[in-house]
Amino acid sequence: MQTEARAVTKGLGADRSPLRPGRSDRQAQPGGQTDRLRFLDEATGRISRGLELDATVYELCQAAVPAFADHVLVHLSDPLPFGEDLPATLPVLRLYGTERTPPRPPGVPAPPASGPVTPSAVAVRLAGLLDGGGPVFGDAPDVASVVGALLATGDASGPVPSGRRLLVAPLRGGGRFLGSVVLVRATGRPPFTDDDLPVASQLATYTALGVHRAVLYRREASFADALQRTMLPPSLPAPPGVRLASRYLPASRTSRVGGDWYDAIPLPGNRVALVIGDVMGHSLTSAAIMGQLRTVAQTLARLDLPPDEVLHHLDEQAERLGGRHIATCLYAVYDPVRHRLLVANAGHPPPLLLRPDGRAEIVRVPPGAPIGVGTGGFETTELTAPAGATLLLYTDGLVESRDSDVLTGVERLQDRLRAAAAGPAGAAPPALEALCEEALGILGSRDRDDDIALLAARFVGLDPETVASWYLAPHPRAAGQARRLARRTLHRWGLDALDEETELLVGEVVGNAVRFADGPITLRLLRTDVLRCEVGDDSPLVPRLRHAQPSDEGGRGLFLVDQLALRWGATRLSTGKVVWFEQSLPEPGTVR
């Protein structure tokens, strides 16, 4: 594990509070047995408070100086060992924390953030010297030379202290050598005695426990972060008619792992489902529940269910997961052909719509109960989604904090988006990536108590002239009728170079639909960066590619589609299915 070494340095001024308020630094020195016990009780309590490596080392330095020593240096192994993992190379010792009295003079810089590095040979010698497990004085054999090499790259000023003014204690955790603590007393106070060895040993023991705990926490947090990020989409799709951008920020506090997620799912007809959700809590369980709900939402989306039904089934699934798992979710479907937006909300903060003229509006969607409550009552709202407008979906970590409620945060976000879109009349709207950064700007420099997910969608829409659709009766003549409609449409679009191939593919797919459909068959052609054909019917039977035998009379239609089309597929819907294929557009100037 690569240590993110950062020197923890703070000069001590005249206003330093001693370990026991109301006593001078010299009076606070642990002299008698009672004083030592009191000192250890407070010092070990301070050292044990933090989970982070910085906090553990900082509290040791603050507790030890000036009550027990005048100068303390903490060196940690880099990389720090974990469990049975063996580092690929010999570890070095890195100065991680230092403290001294009197205070550091003004203008004297603190040690660099990375901390000076001691060669691995010195680290090995020091580990062997402290192999007995307890602290040693500076007059012990070989201590002076090793500590001299250790402090030569550290924060020492002047000659290396000798004799019993120097005390070195090992840091051991999980049965491994983690580093050392060097304690120094100046000439103005008594040297260390044998009675100080147990005190130094206890300080080192609690520090080592804190370091080991911090290593475990960092490793677990990194696993949790990796787990959560793998459950989020690695990239967003690029469906015609909409532009997408996203952000995810983990919480900056101890409990960083949450259940926020977002998704963008392509649907038939160049539509796209936009999803954002937040599982309550901060734990691996929350992240795991998030992953399950996201998977369910993807499955339901591909069934092309209305938004309210998707939320209803998510609510049922949350109950089946066991326990009391509560989540909020907002589910929207954008249709670039009709320029319409369908939205349903399950207790989630309302989305914001930034219109082309710069107005930022809160989208008023009836908020249902959160997922997992089991009361249902979700409602789908249909809205106009004009070309050039931007929809912003977010989780409550962006707008809620200990200092402001959700409503106040949403209004601040609305004002910020409005300001970002302000500009001269006719100016292009702000880029999506820049808009996401502007939205995150309301966080300021404060620590984040919650993780944040953000999904922005800019509606471009499709020109009605690039879409053609028909309803066909499930009659044997439907395939021929579909071929004629496709030929006329391609001629109107200037795609005559594709008419023979497209006619063949359309006829095969429509003919297959006639075999199973009871109701009308839908045929739609869309011209974007490709030519897309969609054939829908009310049969749930999805065709599968198979290789026909020479004696078979049928079974070759999909084989032709697979060979001639750029891509093809079939999507089962709540009302049947859609079979689609795509063809590359011919190069300009191509003729038949």
C-alpha positions as CSV (number, residue, x, y, z in Angstrom):
1,M,0.0,0.0,0.0
2,Q,1.4,3.4,-1.0
3,T,1.4,5.7,2.0
4,E,0.0,9.2,1.3
5,A,2.6,10.7,3.5
6,R,1.8,14.1,4.8
7,A,3.9,15.9,7.5
8,V,1.7,16.8,10.5
9,T,3.5,19.8,11.9
10,K,2.2,22.6,14.1
11,G,4.3,25.0,16.2
12,L,3.4,25.4,19.8
13,G,2.9,28.9,20.9
14,A,2.6,30.5,24.4
15,D,-1.1,29.9,24.3
16,R,-0.7,26.0,24.2
17,S,-3.1,24.4,26.6
18,P,-1.2,21.8,28.8
19,L,-2.5,18.4,29.2
20,R,-4.2,19.5,32.5
21,P,-5.6,23.0,32.2
22,G,-4.3,25.6,34.6
23,R,-0.8,24.0,34.9
24,S,2.4,25.1,33.1
25,D,4.3,22.9,30.7
26,R,6.9,22.0,33.3
27,Q,4.2,21.1,35.8
28,A,2.4,19.0,33.3
29,Q,5.4,16.7,32.9
30,P,4.6,13.2,34.2
31,G,6.9,12.9,37.2
32,G,5.3,10.6,39.8
33,Q,3.4,7.4,39.2
34,T,0.1,9.2,39.5
35,D,1.1,11.8,37.1
36,R,2.2,9.2,34.6
37,L,-1.0,7.4,34.8
38,R,-3.0,10.5,34.3
39,F,-0.9,11.5,31.4
40,L,-1.2,8.1,29.8
41,D,-5.0,8.1,30.3
42,E,-5.4,11.4,28.5
43,A,-2.7,10.7,25.9
44,T,-4.0,7.3,24.9
45,G,-7.5,8.6,24.8
46,R,-6.5,11.3,22.3
47,I,-4.5,8.9,20.2
48,S,-7.4,6.5,20.0
49,R,-9.9,9.0,18.8
50,G,-9.3,9.0,15.0
51,L,-9.7,6.6,12.2
52,E,-7.4,8.5,9.8
53,L,-3.6,8.1,9.8
54,D,-3.1,11.9,10.0
55,A,-5.3,12.2,13.1
56,T,-3.5,9.4,14.9
57,V,0.0,10.8,14.3
58,Y,-1.1,14.3,15.0
59,E,-2.7,13.4,18.4
60,L,0.5,11.5,19.4
61,C,2.6,14.6,18.7
62,Q,0.2,16.9,20.5
63,A,0.1,14.6,23.5
64,A,3.8,14.0,23.8
65,V,5.1,17.6,23.4
66,P,5.8,19.2,25.8
67,A,4.4,17.0,28.6
68,F,6.7,14.1,27.9
69,A,9.3,15.3,25.4
70,D,10.6,18.4,23.7
71,H,10.8,16.9,20.2
72,V,9.0,13.9,18.7
73,L,9.4,12.5,15.2
74,V,7.2,9.7,13.7
75,H,8.6,7.6,10.9
76,L,6.3,5.1,9.1
77,S,7.2,2.3,6.7
78,D,6.4,3.1,3.1
79,P,4.6,1.1,1.9
80,L,2.8,0.2,5.1
81,P,2.3,-3.6,5.3
82,F,-1.2,-5.1,5.4
83,G,-2.0,-8.6,6.6
84,E,0.0,-11.2,4.8
85,D,0.7,-9.0,1.8
86,L,4.5,-8.6,1.2
87,P,5.7,-5.4,-0.5
88,A,7.3,-5.9,-3.9
89,T,10.3,-3.9,-2.7
90,L,12.1,-3.3,0.6
91,P,10.2,-0.6,2.5
92,V,11.7,2.8,3.3
93,L,11.0,5.0,6.3
94,R,9.2,8.2,5.7
95,L,8.9,11.1,8.1
96,Y,5.2,11.4,8.7
97,G,4.8,13.7,11.7
98,T,6.9,15.9,13.8
99,E,6.4,18.3,16.8
100,R,8.8,20.4,18.9
101,T,9.0,23.0,21.5
102,P,9.8,25.9,21.6
103,P,7.6,26.8,18.6
104,R,8.9,26.7,15.1
105,P,10.3,30.2,14.4
106,P,8.3,32.4,11.9
107,G,9.3,31.8,8.4
108,V,10.8,28.4,9.0
109,P,8.9,26.0,6.7
110,A,7.4,22.8,7.9
111,P,8.6,19.5,6.5
112,P,7.4,18.9,2.9
113,A,4.1,17.2,2.5
114,S,5.7,14.0,1.2
115,G,8.1,13.8,4.1
116,P,11.9,13.0,3.9
117,V,12.7,9.4,3.1
118,T,15.2,7.2,4.9
119,P,16.8,4.5,2.8
120,S,15.6,0.9,3.2
121,A,18.9,-0.2,4.6
122,V,18.4,2.2,7.6
123,A,14.8,0.9,7.9
124,V,16.0,-2.7,8.1
125,R,18.7,-1.9,10.7
126,L,16.2,0.0,12.8
127,A,13.7,-2.8,12.7
128,G,16.4,-5.3,13.8
129,L,17.5,-2.9,16.6
130,L,13.9,-2.7,17.9
131,D,13.2,-6.4,17.5
132,G,12.9,-6.8,21.2
133,G,9.5,-5.0,21.0
134,G,10.1,-2.3,23.5
135,P,11.6,1.3,23.5
136,V,15.4,1.8,23.9
137,F,17.5,4.6,25.1
138,G,20.0,6.5,23.0
139,D,22.9,5.0,24.8
140,A,22.0,1.4,23.9
141,P,24.4,-0.3,21.5
142,D,24.2,0.8,17.9
143,V,21.3,3.1,18.6
144,A,23.2,6.4,18.0
145,S,24.4,5.4,14.5
146,V,21.0,4.2,13.4
147,V,19.1,7.1,14.8
148,G,21.7,9.5,13.4
149,A,21.1,8.2,9.9
150,L,17.3,8.4,10.6
151,L,17.4,12.0,11.8
152,A,19.8,13.1,9.2
153,T,16.9,13.2,6.7
154,G,14.4,14.4,9.2
155,D,13.4,17.5,11.0
156,A,16.3,17.6,13.5
157,S,18.2,20.8,14.1
158,G,21.7,20.6,15.6
159,P,23.6,17.5,16.6
160,V,21.8,14.3,17.3
161,P,20.9,14.0,21.0
162,S,22.8,11.2,22.8
163,G,22.4,9.1,25.9
164,R,19.2,9.1,27.8
165,R,17.9,12.3,26.3
166,L,16.9,10.1,23.3
167,L,14.3,7.4,23.4
168,V,13.2,5.3,20.4
169,A,10.0,3.2,20.5
170,P,8.9,0.7,17.7
171,L,5.5,0.8,16.1
172,R,4.2,-2.7,15.5
173,G,0.8,-3.7,14.3
174,G,-0.6,-7.0,13.0
175,G,2.7,-8.6,13.9
176,R,4.6,-6.3,11.4
177,F,7.0,-3.4,11.8
178,L,5.2,-0.2,11.0
179,G,7.8,2.4,11.9
180,S,9.2,4.2,14.9
181,V,8.7,7.1,17.3
182,V,11.7,9.2,18.3
183,L,11.4,11.1,21.6
184,V,14.0,13.8,22.5
185,R,14.4,15.9,25.7
186,A,16.3,19.1,25.6
187,T,19.1,20.0,28.0
188,G,16.8,22.2,30.1
189,R,14.9,19.2,31.6
190,P,15.8,15.9,33.2
191,P,16.7,13.0,30.9
192,F,14.5,10.0,30.4
193,T,14.6,7.3,33.1
194,D,13.6,3.7,33.3
195,D,10.2,4.8,34.6
196,D,9.7,6.5,31.3
197,L,10.1,3.3,29.3
198,P,6.5,2.0,30.1
199,V,5.1,5.4,29.2
200,A,6.9,5.5,25.8
201,S,5.9,1.8,25.2
202,Q,2.2,2.6,25.8
203,L,2.3,5.7,23.6
204,A,3.9,3.6,20.8
205,T,1.4,0.7,21.3
206,Y,-1.6,2.9,21.0
207,T,-0.1,4.8,18.0
208,A,0.7,1.5,16.3
209,L,-2.9,0.3,16.9
210,G,-4.2,3.6,15.4
211,V,-1.9,3.3,12.4
212,H,-2.9,-0.4,11.8
213,R,-6.6,0.6,12.2
214,A,-6.1,3.4,9.7
215,V,-4.5,1.1,7.2
216,L,-7.4,-1.3,7.6
217,Y,-9.9,1.5,7.2
218,R,-8.1,2.9,4.1
219,R,-8.1,-0.6,2.5
220,E,-11.7,-1.2,3.3
221,A,-12.7,2.3,2.1
222,S,-10.8,1.7,-1.2
223,F,-12.6,-1.6,-1.7
224,A,-16.0,0.0,-1.0
225,D,-15.2,2.9,-3.3
226,A,-14.2,0.5,-6.1
227,L,-17.3,-1.6,-5.5
228,Q,-19.6,1.4,-5.8
229,R,-17.8,2.8,-8.9
230,T,-18.1,-0.5,-10.7
231,M,-21.8,-0.4,-10.1
232,L,-22.0,3.0,-11.8
233,P,-22.0,3.1,-15.6
234,P,-18.4,3.3,-16.9
235,S,-19.5,5.6,-19.7
236,L,-22.7,7.2,-20.8
237,P,-24.4,6.2,-24.1
238,A,-24.6,8.7,-27.0
239,P,-28.1,8.2,-28.4
240,P,-29.2,10.6,-31.2
241,G,-31.2,13.6,-30.0
242,V,-29.7,14.0,-26.6
243,R,-26.3,14.8,-25.0
244,L,-25.4,13.5,-21.6
245,A,-22.9,14.3,-18.9
246,S,-22.5,13.0,-15.3
247,R,-20.6,13.4,-12.1
248,Y,-20.1,11.3,-9.0
249,L,-18.4,12.5,-5.8
250,P,-18.0,10.3,-2.7
251,A,-18.5,11.8,0.7
252,S,-15.4,13.4,2.2
253,R,-16.1,12.3,5.7
254,T,-15.5,8.9,7.4
255,S,-18.6,7.1,6.1
256,R,-17.8,7.7,2.4
257,V,-19.6,4.8,0.9
258,G,-23.2,5.5,-0.1
259,G,-25.9,4.3,-2.4
260,D,-26.2,7.1,-5.0
261,W,-26.4,6.0,-8.6
262,Y,-27.4,7.3,-12.0
263,D,-28.0,5.7,-15.4
264,A,-28.9,6.5,-19.0
265,I,-30.6,3.6,-20.8
266,P,-31.3,3.7,-24.6
267,L,-34.8,2.6,-25.5
268,P,-36.5,1.7,-28.8
269,G,-37.3,4.7,-31.1
270,N,-34.1,6.6,-30.1
271,R,-35.7,7.4,-26.7
272,V,-33.6,7.3,-23.6
273,A,-34.4,6.6,-19.9
274,L,-32.8,8.9,-17.4
275,V,-32.5,7.4,-13.9
276,I,-31.1,8.8,-10.6
277,G,-31.5,7.3,-7.2
278,D,-30.2,7.3,-3.6
279,V,-30.3,4.3,-1.2
280,M,-30.3,5.6,2.4
281,G,-27.3,5.0,4.6
282,H,-23.5,4.8,4.2
283,S,-22.2,1.3,4.2
284,L,-21.3,-1.6,1.9
285,T,-24.9,-2.8,2.3
286,S,-26.2,0.5,0.9
287,A,-23.8,0.1,-2.1
288,A,-24.9,-3.5,-2.6
289,I,-28.6,-2.6,-2.5
290,M,-27.9,0.2,-4.9
291,G,-26.4,-2.2,-7.4
292,Q,-29.4,-4.5,-7.2
293,L,-31.9,-1.7,-7.6
294,R,-29.9,-0.3,-10.6
295,T,-29.9,-3.7,-12.2
296,V,-33.7,-4.1,-11.7
297,A,-34.2,-0.6,-13.1
298,Q,-32.2,-1.5,-16.3
299,T,-34.3,-4.6,-16.8
300,L,-37.6,-2.8,-16.3
301,A,-36.5,0.0,-18.6
302,R,-35.8,-2.4,-21.4
303,L,-39.4,-3.7,-21.0
304,D,-40.4,-0.1,-22.0
305,L,-42.8,0.3,-19.0
306,P,-44.2,3.7,-18.1
307,P,-42.1,5.5,-15.4
308,D,-44.7,5.0,-12.7
309,E,-44.8,1.3,-13.3
310,V,-41.0,1.1,-13.2
311,L,-41.0,2.7,-9.7
312,H,-43.9,0.5,-8.6
313,H,-41.8,-2.6,-9.5
314,L,-38.7,-1.2,-7.9
315,D,-40.8,-0.7,-4.7
316,E,-41.8,-4.3,-4.8
317,Q,-38.2,-5.5,-5.4
318,A,-37.0,-3.4,-2.4
319,E,-39.4,-5.3,-0.2
320,R,-38.2,-8.7,-1.5
321,L,-34.6,-7.8,-0.7
322,G,-35.4,-8.1,3.0
323,G,-34.7,-5.6,5.8
324,R,-35.8,-2.0,5.7
325,H,-34.1,-0.6,2.7
326,I,-35.3,2.9,1.7
327,A,-34.3,4.6,-1.5
328,T,-35.4,7.6,-3.5
329,C,-35.5,7.5,-7.2
330,L,-36.5,9.7,-10.2
331,Y,-37.2,8.0,-13.5
332,A,-37.7,10.0,-16.8
333,V,-38.0,9.0,-20.4
334,Y,-37.1,11.5,-23.2
335,D,-38.6,11.1,-26.7
336,P,-36.5,13.1,-29.2
337,V,-39.1,12.6,-31.9
338,R,-42.1,14.1,-30.0
339,H,-39.9,16.4,-27.8
340,R,-41.7,15.1,-24.8
341,L,-40.5,14.0,-21.3
342,L,-42.3,11.5,-19.0
343,V,-41.3,11.7,-15.4
344,A,-42.2,9.9,-12.2
345,N,-40.7,10.6,-8.7
346,A,-40.3,8.4,-5.6
347,G,-39.4,10.8,-2.9
348,H,-36.4,12.3,-4.8
349,P,-35.4,16.0,-5.0
350,P,-37.1,17.6,-8.0
351,P,-35.1,18.0,-11.2
352,L,-34.2,21.3,-12.7
353,L,-35.0,22.3,-16.3
354,L,-32.7,25.0,-17.9
355,R,-34.6,26.3,-20.9
356,P,-32.9,27.7,-24.0
357,D,-33.8,31.3,-23.1
358,G,-31.8,30.9,-19.8
359,R,-34.8,30.3,-17.4
360,A,-34.1,27.7,-14.7
361,E,-37.3,26.0,-13.5
362,I,-38.0,23.4,-10.8
363,V,-39.8,20.6,-12.5
364,R,-43.0,20.1,-10.5
365,V,-43.5,16.3,-10.4
366,P,-45.8,14.8,-7.8
367,P,-43.5,13.2,-5.2
368,G,-44.5,9.6,-4.3
369,A,-43.3,7.8,-1.3
370,P,-39.7,6.5,-1.3
371,I,-38.9,3.1,-2.7
372,G,-39.2,0.5,0.0
373,V,-42.0,2.1,2.0
374,G,-44.5,0.0,0.1
375,T,-47.3,2.6,-0.3
376,G,-46.9,3.1,-4.0
377,G,-49.0,5.9,-5.4
378,F,-46.5,6.9,-8.2
379,E,-47.7,9.2,-11.0
380,T,-46.3,9.9,-14.4
381,T,-46.2,13.5,-15.6
382,E,-45.7,14.5,-19.2
383,L,-43.8,17.6,-20.0
384,T,-42.6,19.5,-23.1
385,A,-38.8,19.1,-23.7
386,P,-37.9,21.8,-26.2
387,A,-34.7,21.5,-28.2
388,G,-31.8,23.2,-26.4
389,A,-33.2,22.7,-22.9
390,T,-31.1,20.9,-20.3
391,L,-32.5,18.6,-17.5
392,L,-30.4,18.3,-14.4
393,L,-31.0,15.3,-12.1
394,Y,-29.1,15.1,-8.8
395,T,-29.1,13.5,-5.3
396,D,-29.7,15.3,-2.1
397,G,-26.0,15.4,-1.2
398,L,-25.7,18.3,-3.6
399,V,-28.5,20.5,-2.1
400,E,-28.7,19.4,1.6
401,S,-26.2,19.9,4.4
402,R,-26.2,20.5,8.1
403,D,-26.5,24.2,7.4
404,S,-29.4,24.2,4.9
405,D,-32.4,22.1,4.1
406,V,-33.2,20.6,0.7
407,L,-35.6,23.4,-0.4
408,T,-33.0,26.1,0.3
409,G,-30.3,24.1,-1.5
410,V,-32.6,23.5,-4.6
411,E,-33.2,27.3,-4.8
412,R,-29.5,28.0,-4.6
413,L,-28.9,25.5,-7.3
414,Q,-31.6,27.1,-9.4
415,D,-30.1,30.5,-9.0
416,R,-26.6,29.2,-9.9
417,L,-27.8,27.5,-13.1
418,R,-29.7,30.7,-14.1
419,A,-26.5,32.7,-13.6
420,A,-24.5,30.2,-15.6
421,A,-26.9,30.5,-18.5
422,A,-27.0,34.3,-18.4
423,G,-25.6,35.8,-21.5
424,P,-26.4,37.8,-24.6
425,A,-29.5,37.0,-26.5
426,G,-28.9,34.2,-29.0
427,A,-25.8,33.0,-27.3
428,A,-25.2,29.2,-27.1
429,P,-26.1,27.6,-23.8
430,P,-23.2,26.6,-21.6
431,A,-21.5,23.3,-22.3
432,L,-22.8,20.4,-20.4
433,E,-19.4,19.6,-18.7
434,A,-19.1,23.3,-17.6
435,L,-22.7,23.2,-16.4
436,C,-22.0,20.2,-14.2
437,E,-19.0,22.0,-12.7
438,E,-21.2,25.0,-12.0
439,A,-23.7,22.9,-10.3
440,L,-21.1,21.3,-8.0
441,G,-19.8,24.8,-7.3
442,I,-22.6,25.4,-4.7
443,L,-20.7,22.9,-2.4
444,G,-17.9,25.4,-1.8
445,S,-15.0,24.1,0.2
446,R,-17.0,22.4,3.0
447,D,-16.7,18.7,3.7
448,R,-19.4,16.6,2.1
449,D,-21.5,14.6,4.5
450,D,-23.1,12.6,1.7
451,D,-22.1,11.3,-1.7
452,I,-23.3,13.1,-4.8
453,A,-24.6,11.8,-8.1
454,L,-25.4,14.2,-11.0
455,L,-26.8,13.5,-14.4
456,A,-27.3,16.3,-17.0
457,A,-29.2,15.7,-20.3
458,R,-29.3,18.3,-23.1
459,F,-32.3,17.8,-25.4
460,V,-31.4,18.1,-29.1
461,G,-34.4,16.3,-30.6
462,L,-34.8,14.8,-34.0
463,D,-36.1,16.6,-37.0
464,P,-39.6,15.3,-37.9
465,E,-38.4,15.1,-41.5
466,T,-36.0,12.4,-40.5
467,V,-38.7,10.1,-39.1
468,A,-41.3,8.1,-40.9
469,S,-43.8,5.7,-39.3
470,W,-46.8,3.6,-40.4
471,Y,-49.3,1.0,-39.1
472,L,-49.7,-2.2,-41.1
473,A,-52.4,-4.8,-40.8
474,P,-51.0,-8.3,-40.0
475,H,-51.8,-9.5,-43.6
476,P,-49.6,-11.5,-46.0
477,R,-49.4,-8.5,-48.2
478,A,-47.9,-6.4,-45.4
479,A,-44.3,-7.3,-46.3
480,G,-44.8,-6.0,-49.9
481,Q,-46.5,-2.9,-48.6
482,A,-43.6,-2.2,-46.2
483,R,-41.1,-2.6,-49.0
484,R,-42.9,0.0,-51.1
485,L,-43.2,2.5,-48.2
486,A,-39.5,2.1,-47.4
487,R,-38.5,2.6,-51.1
488,R,-40.5,5.9,-51.3
489,T,-39.1,7.2,-48.0
490,L,-35.5,6.4,-49.0
491,H,-36.0,8.2,-52.3
492,R,-37.3,11.3,-50.4
493,W,-34.3,11.2,-48.2
494,G,-31.8,10.8,-51.0
495,L,-30.8,7.3,-49.9
496,D,-31.6,5.5,-53.1
497,A,-28.3,3.7,-52.8
498,L,-29.8,1.7,-49.9
499,D,-33.2,0.8,-51.3
500,E,-32.5,-2.7,-52.5
501,E,-30.8,-3.8,-49.3
502,T,-33.3,-2.0,-47.1
503,E,-36.3,-3.4,-49.0
504,L,-35.0,-6.9,-48.5
505,L,-34.4,-6.4,-44.8
506,V,-37.7,-4.7,-44.2
507,G,-39.6,-7.4,-46.0
508,E,-37.9,-10.2,-44.0
509,V,-38.6,-8.5,-40.6
510,V,-42.2,-7.5,-41.4
511,G,-42.9,-10.9,-42.8
512,N,-41.7,-12.5,-39.6
513,A,-44.0,-10.2,-37.6
514,V,-47.0,-11.1,-39.7
515,R,-46.5,-14.8,-38.7
516,F,-47.1,-14.0,-34.9
517,A,-48.9,-10.7,-34.7
518,D,-52.6,-10.4,-33.9
519,G,-52.9,-6.6,-33.9
520,P,-51.4,-3.9,-36.1
521,I,-47.7,-3.9,-37.0
522,T,-45.7,-0.7,-36.6
523,L,-43.0,0.2,-39.0
524,R,-40.7,3.2,-38.4
525,L,-37.6,4.5,-40.2
526,L,-35.3,7.0,-38.6
527,R,-32.4,8.7,-40.3
528,T,-29.7,10.0,-37.9
529,D,-26.0,9.0,-38.2
530,V,-27.4,5.7,-39.4
531,L,-30.6,4.4,-41.0
532,R,-32.6,2.6,-38.4
533,C,-35.7,0.5,-39.0
534,E,-38.0,-0.7,-36.2
535,V,-40.8,-3.2,-36.6
536,G,-43.1,-3.7,-33.6
537,D,-45.9,-6.2,-33.0
538,D,-48.0,-7.5,-30.1
539,S,-46.3,-10.9,-29.8
540,P,-43.9,-11.4,-26.9
541,L,-42.0,-14.1,-28.9
542,V,-38.5,-12.7,-29.6
543,P,-36.9,-14.1,-32.8
544,R,-33.6,-15.9,-32.4
545,L,-30.9,-16.3,-35.0
546,R,-30.5,-20.0,-36.2
547,H,-28.8,-21.7,-39.1
548,A,-31.4,-23.3,-41.4
549,Q,-30.7,-26.7,-42.8
550,P,-30.7,-27.2,-46.6
551,S,-34.1,-29.0,-46.4
552,D,-35.7,-26.3,-44.3
553,E,-38.2,-24.0,-46.1
554,G,-37.7,-21.1,-43.7
555,G,-35.4,-19.8,-41.0
556,R,-33.1,-17.8,-43.3
557,G,-34.6,-14.4,-42.8
558,L,-32.8,-13.4,-39.7
559,F,-29.6,-14.8,-41.1
560,L,-29.9,-12.3,-44.0
561,V,-30.6,-9.5,-41.5
562,D,-27.5,-10.5,-39.5
563,Q,-25.3,-10.6,-42.6
564,L,-26.5,-7.4,-44.3
565,A,-27.3,-5.0,-41.3
566,L,-24.7,-3.0,-39.4
567,R,-26.4,-4.1,-36.1
568,W,-29.7,-5.7,-35.2
569,G,-31.6,-6.8,-32.2
570,A,-35.0,-7.5,-30.6
571,T,-36.5,-5.8,-27.5
572,R,-39.3,-7.3,-25.5
573,L,-41.8,-4.7,-24.4
574,S,-44.8,-4.8,-22.1
575,T,-47.1,-4.7,-25.1
576,G,-45.1,-7.1,-27.3
577,K,-41.7,-6.6,-28.9
578,V,-39.7,-4.5,-31.3
579,V,-37.2,-5.9,-33.9
580,W,-34.8,-3.4,-35.2
581,F,-31.8,-3.1,-37.5
582,E,-29.4,-0.4,-38.5
583,Q,-27.5,0.3,-41.8
584,S,-24.6,2.6,-42.5
585,L,-25.5,5.7,-44.5
586,P,-23.8,5.8,-48.0
587,E,-21.0,8.2,-48.6
588,P,-22.0,11.4,-50.3
589,G,-22.1,11.0,-54.1
590,T,-22.7,7.2,-53.9
591,V,-25.0,6.0,-56.6
592,R,-26.6,2.6,-57.1
